[in-house]
């Protein structure tokens, strides 16, 4: 957890002065599974929601990875690793997530955790533990309401005859779930045929692609198949998304994808949140012996709106306190801008309708009077001339009123068009994908449409001592961009200014040859409306609108004010773009420094970093990856060994061959990198660092992934890293030549096999080996 340095210094001063005393607390979170497993990740999120803002807490997270390495030998290795890593640590609280971590803590309590309060979360079938005798534990247990969920499903689908139960028979959790269904659930539903699907995903697909009629699915847990393959919760959730013929119900929040109807759900996040609250109470002085040994979860009914609609299930038939996920947004949530436009325009239209109604009443009154005049004229022939004159007067007034109404309609239409054009520009101000030239071209188009006097226009930027054009309308933009212009040539106007014969001012400020070219690329101008916008100390925007030479128009005060008000949008666009680029540059600089630090044990570190970066990008480009992904690989491939920052220097710098324990420590550096590289910006770097030692044939480490299970970024960096290692001199070997390195990669030696690498990458190596050798030499020199 990040620490606020200023707060710590203040606390230190208070402690020294005797005013305040505070000890920083250390918490260990022991996770049964591996990073990226959605269930335990959500438990961690719940814990951090309580503890992450506490400045006085240090949090350490360790992973048993027991779903893949849960045998006794692996647990003994983890114990040795734990003893060495935390030999000088005394934790104030230990939080054990799920059964395997809790079992590890209880088995090693006296040797590793004696005297430390233990908080548990996510414990299945807590009845197996005699918690009443463990006065050093407290926590929340995990209860799955299988019977309640099934009862609800059968009420919603009263014609159900068959229930497909998806639960593996390989993991401890799966076996216990299956046992509970067989012993406590099936006897309660004697008329239902229960079909267990616990062998493999292939078995599930075969059964659910052509299901029995009047069936539903109960998805409990499927983490490991009979062939030993491990599956993440998210992977199973996505796999179940293809079966939409049957309603699927579950008891676990990690399976609540859109294709699942719902159920009475136990939440990993809520259990983590409760564990965090208990840990916080203990740090604040609570005695664990006085706390309950068990807190029971408050499971809630949760449903997915798309699945409810697909199976025609009415929300009225659900329990009263149910939560509905993925419900469509309201009109306001979908279209907030359009909503407020309508709300602004409604009063205007009300006034307009009222005026129109009044005018219509006047018109009816006039027609009534006209009829009276006609009748009077028929009765009185002597007044015919006077009546005709009066009728003519009324007709003229009516025509005038109709013309006024038509004019109002035109003004409303023009106002609507202006609002639409302005909204289009506003939407693009914060869009990073829009190029500056495209934005200002559209900005110019809008200005010239909305300011009727203008015929031409241009946008240019002054950066330090240079001046260049970004966009133009009417003028030759390609010619203007070709000019070599200086800041001193530009006319700067702090306020919106109308200038007569701007080109004569250019002649005074520019060399004659530059002014002649300016004449050549710009059309003759009578008046120029110009303003200079200061972006920062080194950047200015010049925006001008021009009236052509032979025009009779002049810029009105209204046009000048409208022009001045719109220029803030241009400034907003540039400031937003500069800040975004500054953030990206800061990230890039940090990544570069971190990669150099990670390779600091190697005297050839900078050359190695540049070679790995450029060669990885070369392979990615030849593989046909998108340009954006190629650039991310170029930027983040140097971070592949960042986890070595946590490996002792004496191991990294050891001149001779590593022993078994030292080699095992080296093999942990991808896991260390996984904890370091957090956040969406470093996702590509995290994939590379975590998986670049996995082999295509499944013989690599740390997870023994195979084939396309390995991210393509890591596959590329693995090949490049091995090639560079072969070409580099080490304390235990001489450098190989390019030809020798290629032969080893393509045909293997005593350590490296071609089966370790993606065949497509080896084909690129073989096809472009000359270019690869040249790239290596370039960054070697």
N, C-alpha and C positions, 0 to 999 in steps of 0.2 A: 504494500500500500504506500502511495506517495506521501511524503512528509513535508509540512510547511516549515521551511528553515527559520523564517522570522518568528513563528510561534514558538519553535523550540528554543531559540535564543532568549526570547522573552521569559519563557518558563525557567530557563537556566538561571537568568538574572534574579528571578523571584525566589528560586530555591536558595541561591547564594546569600540573598538578603534575609532569609528566614521567613519570608512572607508566605511562600507557597511550596508545597512538596508534592511531587508527582512522579511515579515510576512508570515507565513504559512497559506495557504488557505484551507477551508473546503468545500467539494462538497458532496451533497446528491443526490444519484441516487434512485429515487422512481420507482420501477418496478411494473407494473400492475399484473404480474403473479407470478408463483412460480419458485424456482430454479429447473433446469433440463428441463424447457420448451425450446425447441430448438430455437424458434424465439427470445425470450428475451435474452437467453444466447448469441446468435450471436450479438444482439444489444450491450450487455455488452462488448463482445470482440472488437467490433468496437470502443467503447469509450476508453477502456483500451489501444488500439493500439496508441492512441494520448496522453493519460494522465499518463500511468503507469510509465514512465521513469522520470516524473517531481518530483524531490525530495521534493519540497515545497508544495505538495498537499496531504491532507488527504481525502480519499474517503470512504463514508459510503453508504451501499446498504441496502435498505429495500424492502420487498415484500408484496404487497397487497393480492396476491393469489386470485384474483377476479374471476377467472374462476370457482373456487370451492366454494369460500366464498365471493361472491359479493353482498350479500344482505345488506340492510341498517344497521342492527344490527351488522354485522361483521365489516362494515366500521366504525361504532361508537366505537367499541372495539379497532380497530386499531388506531383510532384518540386518544383515551385515552392512549393507549400504547405509541404512538408517543410523546404525550405531556409530559409524565413522563420521557421517555428515553432521550429526547433532550430538556428538560426544560432549561438547561444552555447553549444551543448551538445557535449560529447565523451562518447560512450557507452563504457562499459567492455566491454560485450558486446552484440551484436545477434543476436536469435533470429528467423530467417525461417521462417514456417510455410507450407509447400506451395510448389509450383513458381513461381507468379507472383511471390510475394514474394522468393524466392531469385533469380529472374531479375532483378528490380528492383535487388537489392543488388549482384549481380555487374556489371550494366550501369553502375551509378553508384558503384562501390566507391571509385575514386580521387577523385571529387569530393565524396562525402558520408561515406564510412566508412573512409577510408584509415587503416591501422594498427589497426583494430578487429577483434577475433576474431569470426567469424561462425559461429553454430550453426544448422544447418538441421534441419527435421523435416517428415515427411510428403511427401518428395520422390518423385514417381512417375518410374519409368524413369530412374534415376540414370545409366544408361549414356550418356545424351545429354551429360553433363557430363564433362570431363576433370578429375576431382577431384584426381588425383595431382599436378597442377601448381598447385593452389590451396592453398598452405601456411598460409592464414589461415582455413580452414574445417574444421569437424568436425560430425558430426551423424548422425541416424538416418534411414534411407531407408524409403520405403513400398513394401512388396512384397505383391501380391495373389496368393495361391496358387489361381489359377483352375483349373489342371489337377488339383491335389490335391482341391479341393472337388468338381469334376465327377466324378472317379473314385469318391469316397466316395458321392455321390448315385446314381451308376449301380449301385454295389454294393448300396445300400439299395433300389433300384427296378430289379431286373434285367430287367424287361420293357420298359424305356424305349426308344422308337423316335425321339422328337422332343425337342429341347431348344430352348425359347424363350429367346433371349438378349436381355435388356433393357439397352441401352447407347445413349446418344445419340451422334450423329455431328456435333455442333456444337461441343463443348468440346474442348480439347486432351486432357484426361484421357479423355473418351469415345472420341475417335479412337484414342488409343494402346491402350486396352482392346480395342477392336474389332480393331485390327491384330494384337494378341497372340493373340486367339482365332482369327483367320483363319490366322495363320502358324504358331503353336505348339501350338494345342489341337485344331483340327478335323482336321489330318492324323493325330493319334493315335487318333481315334475314327471310323473310316471307315464303320461301320455306323449311325451316328447322323445324323439329319437336323437340321441347325442352322437355326433361323429367327430372323433378327434383327428386333427391334422397336425402331426408333430414330427414328421420325418424331414421334409425339405421344402424349399420354395417351389420346386417342380411339382411336388405332390399337391401343394396348395393350389397352384395354377390349374392342374388337371381336374381337381374337384370343383373349383369355383367357376371355371370357364363353362362347365355344363352341370350346374347344380340341380339337385332334386327340387321338385316343385314345393311351394309353401315352406321355404327355408329362410333362416337368418344366420348371421355370422357373429360369433362372440370372440373378439380378438383380445387375448390376455397377455401373452409374452412369447416372443420368438427370437431368441438371441443366438442360438447355436443349433445347426442341423446335425443329422446323424453322421455326416461326413467330416465333422469337425470345423466347418466353416462358421465364422463369427459374423453376426449382423448387428449393425447399429440400429437403435430405435428409429431414427430418421429414415434409414434405408428400408426398413420393413414398412414404415408408414407410406413411403412413396411407392413401394411395390404393391401395396394393397389398393392404391389409387386406381389400378386398372380394372378392378372388379366392381362394376356398377349395377349388376343385375340383382344383387341381394343387399338388403340393409345390413350395415356392419355396426356393432356396438362394442364398446370397450370400457374399461375401468381406469385407464391410465391416461394422464394428460399428454404424454409424449406421442400417443397414437392419434391425437385429435386432429387429423387432417380433414380437408373439405369433404372427402369421400366417406368419412365415418359419420354416422348419425349422431352418436353421443353415448351417454350413460352417466352413472353416478361416479364421478371422477375423483381419483386421488391425485393431488398436485405436488410435483417435486419442488416447485418454487415455494409453496406454502410451508412445506416441511423444512426447507432450508431457512426460511424466514423465522420459524419458531425456534430452530436450533440457534440462530443468531441472537434472538431475544434472550434465550436461556444463558448463552455465553456472556452476553452483556451484563445480565443480572449478577452472574458469578464474579465478573471483574469489578462490579460495583459493591461487592461485599457480601452477597448472598452465600449461605452455607449450603453446599450441594446435598448434605445429609438431610436437610429440612425440605428439600424440593421433592415433588412427586417423581417416582422412578419412570413413570410413563405419562405422556400426554397423547391423547387420541386426536386424530385429524378430523376436521369438519368437512367431510367430502360433500361436494355439491353436484347437482345435476347440470350437465353442460351439453349443449347440442350445436350442431352446425346447420345454419340456415339453408345453404344449397342442398344438403342431403335431405332435410325435412321437406323442401319443395319437391325434390325428385321423387320421393316416395309418398307424396300427398299427405304428410302428417301435419295436422293443424297445431299451432302453438297452444291453442286452448286446451288440448288434450294432454299437455305436458304438466309436470308438477309446478305449483305456483311460484316457487323460488328458483326456477330454472334460469340458467344463463344461456343466451343465444349468441353464438359467434358468427362472424362473417355476414352479418345482416347488411343489406344494401344501404348505402348512404342516402340521406335525405336530399331533396333538391338543393337546399342551401349548402350542404356539405360538398355536393358535386360541383355546383356552379356559384360560388360565393360572389365573384365579380359581377356576373350577369344578374344575380339577385339584387345587388345594391344598385346596379344601373336602373333596373326596373323600379326599385323603391324611390330612386331620385326622380325618375321621369313621371311617376304616377301623379304627384301633385301638379306638375306642369300640364299633364293631359286633363286633369280634373278642371283646372282653370280654363284650359282651351275649350273643353266641352261646354263649360258654363257660358263662356263668351259666345260660342257657336249657338247655344240654345237661346241666349238673349237676342242674338241677331235673327234667329229664325222666328222668334216671337215678334220682333219688329217687322219681319217680312210678312208674317201672317196679318199683322195689324194693317200694313200697307195694302195688302191684297183686299182686306175687308173694306178699307176706305175706298179702294179703287172700284169695288163692286157697288158701293153706295153711290160713288160719283157717276158710274155708268147708268144706274137706275135713275138717278137725279137728272142725267142728261136726256134720257129717253122721255122723262116727264116734262122736262123744260128745255125745249129746243133753243130758246133764246140764250141759254147759258152754255151751249155746246162748246163754243170757242174757249171759254174760261176752263171748262172741265178738261178739254184736250190738253191745254197748256199745263194744268196741274198733273195730269197723267204722265206727260212727258217728263216733268220734274221728278216724279216718283220713280219712273223707270231709270233715270240717270243715277238717282241715289242708290237704287238696287244694284245697278252695274258696278258702281263704285264699291259697294259693300262686297259683292262677289269677287272683285279684283283683290280687295284686301284679304279676304279669306284664302284665296289662292296663294297670295304672297306669304301668308302665315304658314301654309302647308310646305312651301318651298324652303322657308327658313328652318322648319322642323327637320326636314330631310337633310339639309346641309349640316345641321347640328349633329344628327345621328351619324353621318359620314365622318365628321371630325372626331367624334368619340370613338368610333371603331378604329380609325387610323391611329389615334393616340394609344388606345389599349394594346394594339399590335406592337407598338414601340415599347410600351411599358413592360410587356411580357418578355421581350428580348433583352432588357437591361441586365437581368441577373442570369441569363443563359450563357454558360461558359463555352458552349459549342459554337455560338455565333461568332464569326470572324468580325474584326473591327471594321474592315472595308465594307462587308455586307450590311452591318448595322448602320453605318453612316450613310451608305447609299440609300437605304430605306428611309433613314431620318431626313435626308435631303428631299426625297420624293414627297414625303409628308409635308415638309415645310412649304414646298413650292405649290402643292395642291391647296393647302390651307391659307396661304398668303397670295392672293390673286394677282398682285402687281408683279411678282417675281417671275422671271423667265429662266434664269440659270442659277447655279450655286456651286459651292465647293466646301470641303472640309479638309483642313491640313493640320499637322501637328508639329510643334517646335520642341525638340528634345536636345537639351544642353545647347550646342552651337549649330545644330543642323535643323533644317526645315524641309518637310516633305508632305506631299498630298496623299490623303487617304481615299477620298471619293470626290466625284464631280458629276454635275448634270448639265448638259449643254456644251461644256468645255471638253477638250481632249485629255482624258484622265491619264492615258498611257504616256502621252507627251509630257504632261505635268510631272508624272512620277519619275521620268527620266532626267529631270533637271537636277543639277547639283546646287542646292540652295543653302544659304546660311541664315542663321537667326537674324542677323543685322539687316537682311533684305526685307524682312516681313514688317508690315504695318500692324502695330498692336493697339487695340482699342479696349480699354477696361469697361466701357459702357457701350450699349448698342448704339452704333453711330452710322448715319447715312452719309456716304462720301460721294462727291461729284468727281467723275473721271479718275477712278482709282489707278488706272494704268499710268497716268502722269506721275503719281506718287511713286510707283514702282521704278520709273526711270531715274528718280532722284536717289533711291536707296540701292539700286542694283548697278552692276557693271553693264555697259551698253550691250554686250553680246548676250548676257543673261536676259536683259529686258527684251531684246528682240525675240528670243525664244519664247518668253512669256507671252508676247503679242501673238506669236504664231500659234500657240496652243490654247489661247482663250479667245472667246468671241467678243466683239465690241460691246462695251458696257457704258450705259448712261449714268445710272446710280448703283451704288453698292451699299447694302446694309450689312455691317460687319460688327462682330464682337469677339474678343479674345478671352477665353476661360482659363484661369490658372488651375492646373491640376495639382501640382506640387512645385517645389522650388526649381525643378529642372524641366518641367513639362507644361506646355500651353496648347490649347486647342483654338484654332482660328476657324470660325464658321461664317460664311458670307452668302448672301442672296443678291442676285444681280438683275437689274432691269436692262433689257437690250437697248442698243444705241438709238434706234429709230422709234422707240415707244413714247407715247404721250403720258404714260403712267408715272405716279410718284408713290413712295411708300407712305401710307397713312399712319397716324399715331396709333390707331388700333392694331395695325399690322406689326409695328415696331414692338408694342407691348406683348403681343402674342409670340413673336419671335424671341423676345427676351425671356419669357416664361418657360418656353420649351427647351432652352439651352441647358437647364438644370438636368434634364434627362441625359444629355450627352456627357455631362460631367459625372453623373452617377454611373454610367456605363464604364467610363475609363477608370474611375476610382475603384470600382468593384473588380475590374480586370487586373489592376495593379496589385490589389491586396491578395487576390487569388493566386497570382503568380509568385508573390512574396512567400506565401505559405508553402507552395509547391517547392520553391527553391530551398526553403529552410528544411523541409523533409529530405530533399535530395542531398543537401550538405551533410545532414545528420547521418544518413545512410552511408555516405562515402567515408566519413570519419569512423563510424562504427565498424565498417568492413576492414579499414586499415588497422584499427585497434585489435580486431579479432585475429589478424594475421601477423601481429607484431612479433610473434615468436620466430618468424621466418625472415631472414635478412633480405630475402627477395620478395617481400610481401606486396609492395606497390606494383611491381611488374606482374606478379601472379594475379592480383586483383584485376588489372586492366586486361590481361590476356583472357581470364575467365569471362569477363564482361563481354568483350568483343566477340570471342569465339562462340559464346552461348547465343548471342544475338544473331550471329551468322547462321547457326544451325536452326534457330527458330524461324528465321526468314526463309531459308530453303525448305523448311517443313511446311511452309504456306500458312503460318499463323497470322492472325490479324496484326496490323501495324502497331496498334496500341499495346497488344500483348507482347510483341517483340521488344518494344521500348521498356516495358516493365521488367522483362527478363534481363535486358541490358543493365538496367538500374539496380536490380536486386540480386542478381546472381553473385556479386562479390560478398553478400552476406551469408553465403552457404555455410561457413564454418563459424558463425558468430557465437554459437553455443560453446566454443572452446574458451571463451572468456571465463567460464566457470570451471574449467579443468585446471588443476594445479600446474603451475609453470614448470615444476621439475619434471613432470611427465611429458609435457609438450617439448621441452628442450633436451630431453634425455638423448645422449648421443648413440647409445646402443639399442639393441632390440628390447621392446617392451615385454614385461612378464604378463601373466594371465590377468592378474588384478588390475594392472595399469591399462591393459587393452580394454578390459570391461569398463573402466572409467572413461576412456576415450570414446567408447561406443555410446555413452550417454549424452554426448554433446548435442545431438539433434533434439533430444527431449528438453535440454536446457534452453535451446533456441526457441522452442515452442512457447515456453513461459515468458520469454523476452519480447517476442515479436507479436504484439497485440494490436488490434484495431484494423479497420477495413483497408487503410492505406498500405499496411504491411502484409496483406493477405498473400500476395505472390511471394514475398520474401519468406513468410512463414512456411508455405508449401515447399519451397526450395530447401530451406534449412532443415526441416523436419524429415523430408523423404529422400534427400539426395544420396543416401547410402543404401536405399532399397534397390534390389536387383530385379531385372525384368522376369527372371525365372523363379523369384520368390526366395532366394537365398540370402538376401541382404538383411539389414537391421535398420531401425529398432523393431519394426512390426512385421517383417517378412511378407510385405505386400508383393503382388505379382502383376505383371501385364499392365492393363489400363487402370488398375486400382491405384497405380502410382501417378500423381499429377505429371503432365507432360513437361512442365517447367523443371521438375526435379529430375526426370529422365535425361533431359538435355544437359543439365549442370553436372550430373553424375558422369556422363561420358567425357565432357570437357575437363572436369577436375582430374579424372584418371589420366587423360592424355597429357595434361600439364604436369602432373606428378611424374609421369614417365620421362618427360623431357627435362625435368629439373634434377639438379644434383642434390643428393642428401648425404647425411653423415654415414649412412649404411649402404649407399650405392652411388655409382656414377650416372650422369645424365645419358639417356638414350637419344639417338638421332630421331629425326622425324620418321624416316622409313621404318626403323626398328619399333617405334611406338605404334605406328599404324599396323604393322604386322602382328604385334601383341594383341591389339584391340580386335583385329579381324579374325585371328586364329588362336589366341590365348597363349598363356604360359603357366608357370606353377601357381600363380595367384589370380590372374585375370582370365576370364572366359568370355567368348562372344555372346554366350547365353545371358550374361549379366545385362545386356543392353538391348534397347528397342531396335529391331532389324531395320526399320526405316532410317534411324540415325546412323547405323553402320553403313547403309547404302549411301547416305550423304557424305560420310567420311571418305568412303572409297571413291566416289564420283568427283568430289571437290578437294581432294587432298592437297593439290598444288596451292590453291587459294588459302587453305587452312595453314599450310607451312609459311606462306607469305605473311599472313596475319600474325602468326606467332613471332616471326622474325621482327616484324614492325614494332611490337611491344617489348621484345627482348632487347632491342637496340635503344 
